[in-house]
Amino acid sequence: MHKEDLAAWEANATFWDDYMGDESNFFHCDMVRPQTDNLLQPTANDLVLDIACGNGNYAAWLAARGVQVVAFDYSPTMVALARKRRAAYTEQINFQVCDATDYDALMSLRQAKPFTKAVANMAIMDISDIEPLFSATYAMLAAGGSFVFSTHHACFTYPNGNYFTSAMHKGVAVEGQPQLQCYYHRSLQELLNLAFKVGFVLAGFHEIPFEHDATPIIMIVKLTKAV
Ligand SMILES: C[S@@+](CC[C@H](N)C(=O)[O-])C[C@H]1O[C@@H](n2cnc3c(N)ncnc32)[C@H](O)[C@@H]1O
């Protein structure tokens, strides 16, 4: 399963990078980023972990605001494209290839000082097993640090009418992408109870619909590590 999702992202990486470009798309810029910024409150004093960073669009947005970033993705092709596209920020963004399902690999991303914040934009639903990620992110954050993630809204985007059953299904993020990608549905209680189990506290929540829609398609969650 995991090999299959990585193979799809490897196949889609160049298409994704071309499509997202330097500035990213409407979905990211207008629907994801504003409330992510609002919850993350990035400042020039932050060291941020950008989880499953894609072509580095949010890492570059942070770097342009003076933030130091460690950004990782498990697709080597995606990381190579991100490094190339964000060459102006080599001093501020440390791009790494790392698998978010591998606890030890995640812990190797630790820097001399702890991360003050972590962010995962529209990626939790792409990751086959999020327990290692939640545990390692909690371990690597400074006390008082926050983890903000956006993902498919658990309550409104699940396949086959079976909300409570965690399941993989295939879909597209962008029309025309070379391969279908794997999505991993989890109920809201599964996601949040995992966060609580590793020690996080729920500190913020937004639900975002497409313009003029009554049903949210995205949810953005802020978790914090208590001081
Ligand atoms: C929908 S893209 C979002 C990329 C970026 N965060 C953005 O907002 O533009 C999802 C990303 O998750 C990455 N990904 C999926 N599973 C992963 C894993 N196990 N470890 C690291 N990255 C993963 C993919 O390679 C892809 O770049």
The ligand as an SDF file (V2000), in Angstrom:
LIG
                    3D

 27 29  0  0  0  0  0  0  0  0999 V2000
   -1.4630   17.1530   -1.7820 C   0  0  0  0  0  0  0  0  0  0  0  0
    0.3140   17.2320   -1.6680 S   0  0  0  0  0  0  0  0  0  0  0  0
    0.5060   18.6680   -0.6260 C   0  0  0  0  0  0  0  0  0  0  0  0
    1.8760   19.2510   -0.7480 C   0  0  0  0  0  0  0  0  0  0  0  0
    2.1070   20.5630    0.0150 C   0  0  0  0  0  0  0  0  0  0  0  0
    1.9700   20.3800    1.4510 N   0  0  0  0  0  0  0  0  0  0  0  0
    1.1900   21.6420   -0.4860 C   0  0  0  0  0  0  0  0  0  0  0  0
    0.2890   22.0640    0.2640 O   0  0  0  0  0  0  0  0  0  0  0  0
    1.3380   22.0870   -1.6300 O   0  0  0  0  0  0  0  0  0  0  0  0
    0.6670   15.8820   -0.5620 C   0  0  0  0  0  0  0  0  0  0  0  0
    2.1560   15.6080   -0.3810 C   0  0  0  0  0  0  0  0  0  0  0  0
    2.2970   14.5920    0.6110 O   0  0  0  0  0  0  0  0  0  0  0  0
    3.4540   13.8530    0.3050 C   0  0  0  0  0  0  0  0  0  0  0  0
    3.3990   12.5910    1.0780 N   0  0  0  0  0  0  0  0  0  0  0  0
    2.4500   11.6230    1.0200 C   0  0  0  0  0  0  0  0  0  0  0  0
    2.7730   10.6240    1.8570 N   0  0  0  0  0  0  0  0  0  0  0  0
    3.9310   10.9700    2.4810 C   0  0  0  0  0  0  0  0  0  0  0  0
    4.7580   10.3390    3.4520 C   0  0  0  0  0  0  0  0  0  0  0  0
    4.4700    9.1200    3.9380 N   0  0  0  0  0  0  0  0  0  0  0  0
    5.8650   10.9920    3.8590 N   0  0  0  0  0  0  0  0  0  0  0  0
    6.1740   12.2220    3.3580 C   0  0  0  0  0  0  0  0  0  0  0  0
    5.4510   12.8520    2.4090 N   0  0  0  0  0  0  0  0  0  0  0  0
    4.3280   12.2380    1.9830 C   0  0  0  0  0  0  0  0  0  0  0  0
    3.3750   13.7060   -1.2070 C   0  0  0  0  0  0  0  0  0  0  0  0
    4.6050   13.3360   -1.7930 O   0  0  0  0  0  0  0  0  0  0  0  0
    2.8860   15.1050   -1.6150 C   0  0  0  0  0  0  0  0  0  0  0  0
    3.9630   15.9690   -1.9040 O   0  0  0  0  0  0  0  0  0  0  0  0
  1  2  1  0
  2  3  1  0
  2 10  1  0
  3  4  1  0
  4  5  1  0
  5  6  1  0
  5  7  1  0
  7  8  2  0
  7  9  1  0
 10 11  1  0
 11 12  1  0
 11 26  1  0
 12 13  1  0
 13 14  1  0
 13 24  1  0
 14 15  1  0
 14 23  1  0
 15 16  2  0
 16 17  1  0
 17 18  1  0
 17 23  2  0
 18 19  1  0
 18 20  2  0
 20 21  1  0
 21 22  2  0
 22 23  1  0
 24 25  1  0
 24 26  1  0
 26 27  1  0
M  CHG  2   2   1   9  -1
M  END
$$$$
